[in-house]
Amino acid sequence: LPTAEDLAAFNRRGIGGPTRANFTLDLAAYRFKSPWNLAAAEVFAELYLSQRSRMTDDRDFIVHVFLRHLRDLRDQYRDLQILELPSDDERRIAMAERDAKKTVHSRRYGVCVSQTLHPSLKKYVALIDKMTVDGMSDDELDPESGIHQKWKIIRLLWRSKLLNTLMHDLDGLHNYSRYSLENKMSPGQPPRDRRVSSLVDEKRRAPVGLPEDCYDREWLDSLTPIERTQLRMTKNIGLELNAKLKE
């Protein structure tokens, strides 16, 4: 992996970067299409095209396949990090939390691609995809919840109130969609009883390329001009659900 110093020099000033002789991947990046990894994909494509025996000369296709494989490597790397935790209990808890976030991300994505709820939800498909699993909030079990477990939502510092509300509304739509006309819930693991809390995660890196209103205004104001540029924010898409979905 590249060092933190190498990444900072490359991201801010374009100095260094992956080469044939020093081919490293930023597997710890929030987005697998980080500037470093995109540069690595170009180096790989150049090396591949220099080979006499090759299956294609389509550079864009080579880059695409490389990045798709890189995403799988990044996910495996994160799972390995969990396995390297010192105790069985820590590994079990970390893996359970990651699985819970994967489930939440999958449910929200499923709501947005649904053909049965409302066509306006489709505009959020790319948003949920860009947020990835790591854009989902962590939970902490409320020790006072008793037999019926309740979970405290650990708010991500970079997320705006509008985005938090949208995520909550998508969860509500998922729960609604699981009930049949007979008011019976479909088979499957019921969602966690998640509650708003004062807990905040200040360290989680924000995903890049989201609409501007996804980011908390105070958090944005705390960034340097370079950090704001690196976010590559896009124009607002409107995070409030269609009124018919709230009826």
C-alpha positions as CSV (number, residue, x, y, z in Angstrom):
1,L,0.0,0.0,0.0
2,P,1.2,3.6,-0.6
3,T,2.2,5.5,2.5
4,A,0.1,8.4,3.9
5,E,2.8,10.8,2.8
6,D,2.8,9.4,-0.8
7,L,-0.9,9.7,-1.0
8,A,-1.0,13.2,0.3
9,A,1.8,14.3,-2.2
10,F,0.0,12.7,-5.1
11,N,-3.5,13.9,-4.2
12,R,-2.6,17.5,-3.5
13,R,0.3,18.2,-5.9
14,G,0.4,15.3,-8.4
15,I,3.8,14.2,-7.2
16,G,4.7,10.5,-7.4
17,G,2.1,7.9,-7.9
18,P,2.1,4.3,-8.9
19,T,4.6,3.2,-11.6
20,R,5.7,-0.1,-13.1
21,A,8.6,-0.4,-10.7
22,N,6.5,0.7,-7.7
23,F,3.0,-0.6,-8.4
24,T,1.0,-0.1,-5.2
25,L,-2.8,0.1,-4.7
26,D,-4.7,2.2,-2.3
27,L,-6.8,-0.6,-0.8
28,A,-7.7,1.6,2.2
29,A,-9.4,4.2,0.0
30,Y,-13.0,5.0,0.8
31,R,-13.7,4.9,-3.0
32,F,-11.9,2.3,-5.0
33,K,-11.8,4.8,-7.8
34,S,-9.5,7.1,-5.9
35,P,-7.0,9.3,-7.8
36,W,-4.2,6.9,-6.9
37,N,-6.1,3.8,-8.0
38,L,-7.2,5.4,-11.3
39,A,-3.5,6.2,-12.0
40,A,-2.6,2.5,-11.2
41,A,-5.3,1.4,-13.7
42,E,-3.6,3.4,-16.4
43,V,-0.2,2.0,-15.6
44,F,-1.7,-1.5,-15.7
45,A,-3.4,-0.8,-19.1
46,E,-0.1,0.5,-20.5
47,L,1.8,-2.5,-19.3
48,Y,-0.9,-4.9,-20.7
49,L,-1.0,-3.2,-24.1
50,S,2.8,-3.5,-24.3
51,Q,2.5,-7.3,-24.3
52,R,2.6,-9.2,-27.6
53,S,0.1,-11.7,-26.5
54,R,-3.1,-9.9,-25.4
55,M,-6.9,-10.5,-25.8
56,T,-7.9,-6.9,-26.5
57,D,-6.5,-3.5,-27.5
58,D,-9.4,-1.6,-25.9
59,R,-7.7,0.5,-23.3
60,D,-11.0,1.7,-21.7
61,F,-12.2,-1.9,-21.3
62,I,-8.9,-2.9,-19.7
63,V,-9.1,-0.1,-17.2
64,H,-12.8,-1.0,-16.5
65,V,-12.0,-4.7,-15.8
66,F,-9.0,-3.7,-13.6
67,L,-11.0,-1.4,-11.5
68,R,-13.8,-4.0,-11.1
69,H,-11.3,-6.5,-9.8
70,L,-9.7,-3.8,-7.6
71,R,-13.1,-3.2,-5.9
72,D,-13.2,-6.9,-4.9
73,L,-9.6,-6.7,-3.6
74,R,-10.5,-3.7,-1.6
75,D,-13.5,-5.5,0.0
76,Q,-11.3,-8.6,0.8
77,Y,-8.7,-6.3,2.3
78,R,-11.3,-4.8,4.7
79,D,-12.4,-8.2,5.8
80,L,-8.8,-9.2,6.4
81,Q,-8.4,-6.2,8.6
82,I,-11.3,-7.4,10.8
83,L,-9.7,-10.9,11.0
84,E,-6.5,-9.3,12.3
85,L,-8.2,-7.9,15.4
86,P,-6.6,-9.3,18.6
87,S,-9.5,-11.2,20.1
88,D,-12.3,-13.5,18.9
89,D,-14.9,-11.2,20.5
90,E,-13.6,-8.1,18.7
91,R,-13.6,-9.9,15.3
92,R,-17.1,-11.3,15.9
93,I,-18.5,-7.8,16.8
94,A,-16.7,-6.1,13.9
95,M,-17.9,-8.6,11.3
96,A,-21.4,-8.5,12.7
97,E,-21.4,-4.7,12.4
98,R,-20.1,-4.8,8.8
99,D,-22.7,-7.4,7.9
100,A,-25.4,-5.2,9.4
101,K,-24.2,-2.2,7.3
102,K,-24.2,-4.4,4.2
103,T,-27.8,-5.4,4.9
104,V,-28.9,-1.8,5.4
105,H,-27.1,-0.6,2.2
106,S,-28.7,-3.5,0.2
107,R,-32.2,-2.7,1.5
108,R,-31.9,1.0,0.7
109,Y,-30.6,0.2,-2.8
110,G,-33.4,-2.3,-3.3
111,V,-36.0,0.3,-2.4
112,C,-34.7,2.7,-4.9
113,V,-34.6,0.3,-7.8
114,S,-38.1,-1.1,-6.9
115,Q,-40.6,-1.1,-9.7
116,T,-43.6,-1.1,-7.3
117,L,-43.1,2.0,-5.0
118,H,-42.6,5.2,-7.0
119,P,-40.5,6.1,-10.1
120,S,-39.1,9.2,-8.3
121,L,-36.9,6.8,-6.2
122,K,-34.7,5.9,-9.1
123,K,-32.8,9.1,-8.9
124,Y,-31.3,7.9,-5.6
125,V,-29.9,4.7,-7.1
126,A,-26.6,6.3,-8.1
127,L,-26.4,8.1,-4.7
128,I,-26.8,4.9,-2.6
129,D,-24.2,3.2,-4.9
130,K,-21.7,6.0,-4.4
131,M,-22.2,6.0,-0.7
132,T,-21.2,2.3,-0.5
133,V,-21.5,0.2,2.6
134,D,-19.1,2.6,4.4
135,G,-21.5,5.5,4.0
136,M,-24.0,3.7,6.2
137,S,-24.1,4.6,9.9
138,D,-22.9,2.3,12.6
139,D,-25.1,1.2,15.6
140,E,-24.4,0.7,19.2
141,L,-26.6,-1.6,21.3
142,D,-28.5,0.3,24.0
143,P,-27.6,-1.6,27.2
144,E,-30.9,-0.5,28.8
145,S,-33.1,-1.8,26.0
146,G,-33.9,-5.1,27.7
147,I,-35.3,-8.2,25.8
148,H,-36.4,-6.1,22.9
149,Q,-33.1,-4.8,21.6
150,K,-32.8,-1.2,20.6
151,W,-29.8,0.3,18.8
152,K,-28.4,3.8,19.0
153,I,-27.5,5.3,15.6
154,I,-24.0,6.7,15.5
155,R,-24.3,9.7,13.3
156,L,-21.7,10.4,10.6
157,L,-20.3,13.9,11.0
158,W,-20.1,14.6,7.3
159,R,-23.8,13.7,6.6
160,S,-26.4,16.4,6.3
161,K,-29.7,16.3,8.1
162,L,-31.4,16.0,4.7
163,L,-29.4,12.9,3.9
164,N,-30.0,11.4,7.3
165,T,-33.8,12.0,6.9
166,L,-33.7,10.4,3.4
167,M,-31.9,7.3,4.7
168,H,-34.6,7.0,7.5
169,D,-37.4,7.4,5.0
170,L,-35.9,4.7,2.8
171,D,-35.8,2.4,5.8
172,G,-39.5,3.1,6.4
173,L,-40.4,2.4,2.8
174,H,-38.5,-0.9,3.0
175,N,-40.5,-1.9,6.1
176,Y,-43.8,-0.8,4.5
177,S,-43.0,-2.9,1.3
178,R,-42.5,-6.1,3.4
179,Y,-46.2,-6.1,4.5
180,S,-48.7,-7.8,2.4
181,L,-52.3,-6.8,1.8
182,E,-53.2,-9.2,4.7
183,N,-50.9,-7.0,7.0
184,K,-48.4,-9.9,7.3
185,M,-44.6,-9.3,7.1
186,S,-42.7,-11.2,4.4
187,P,-40.2,-13.8,5.5
188,G,-36.7,-12.7,6.5
189,Q,-34.7,-11.1,9.3
190,P,-36.6,-8.1,10.8
191,P,-34.7,-4.8,10.7
192,R,-33.0,-3.5,13.8
193,D,-35.0,-1.1,16.0
194,R,-32.7,1.9,15.4
195,R,-33.0,5.1,17.4
196,V,-31.6,8.6,16.9
197,S,-28.9,9.4,19.5
198,S,-26.3,12.0,20.3
199,L,-23.4,9.7,19.3
200,V,-21.2,11.0,16.5
201,D,-18.5,9.3,14.4
202,E,-16.1,12.1,13.6
203,K,-13.4,10.0,11.9
204,R,-15.2,8.2,9.1
205,R,-14.0,9.5,5.7
206,A,-16.7,11.1,3.5
207,P,-17.4,9.6,0.1
208,V,-16.6,11.8,-2.9
209,G,-18.9,12.8,-5.8
210,L,-22.2,13.1,-3.9
211,P,-24.6,16.0,-4.4
212,E,-23.6,19.0,-2.3
213,D,-26.7,18.9,-0.1
214,C,-25.6,15.4,1.2
215,Y,-22.8,17.0,3.1
216,D,-23.3,18.8,6.4
217,R,-22.8,22.6,6.0
218,E,-20.7,23.1,9.1
219,W,-18.5,20.1,8.2
220,L,-18.0,21.5,4.7
221,D,-17.0,24.9,6.2
222,S,-14.3,23.2,8.3
223,L,-12.5,21.8,5.2
224,T,-9.6,23.5,3.4
225,P,-10.1,24.6,-0.2
226,I,-8.1,21.6,-1.5
227,E,-10.2,19.2,0.6
228,R,-13.4,20.7,-0.8
229,T,-12.1,20.4,-4.3
230,Q,-11.2,16.7,-3.7
231,L,-14.8,16.0,-2.7
232,R,-15.9,16.6,-6.3
233,M,-19.4,17.5,-5.2
234,T,-22.2,17.5,-7.8
235,K,-25.3,19.6,-8.1
236,N,-28.3,18.9,-5.8
237,I,-30.8,16.3,-6.8
238,G,-33.4,17.0,-4.1
239,L,-33.3,14.7,-1.1
240,E,-36.9,15.1,0.0
241,L,-39.1,12.2,-0.9
242,N,-42.1,12.7,-3.3
243,A,-45.1,13.8,-1.3
244,K,-47.1,10.8,-2.3
245,L,-44.6,8.5,-0.6
246,K,-45.2,10.2,2.7
247,E,-49.0,9.9,2.7
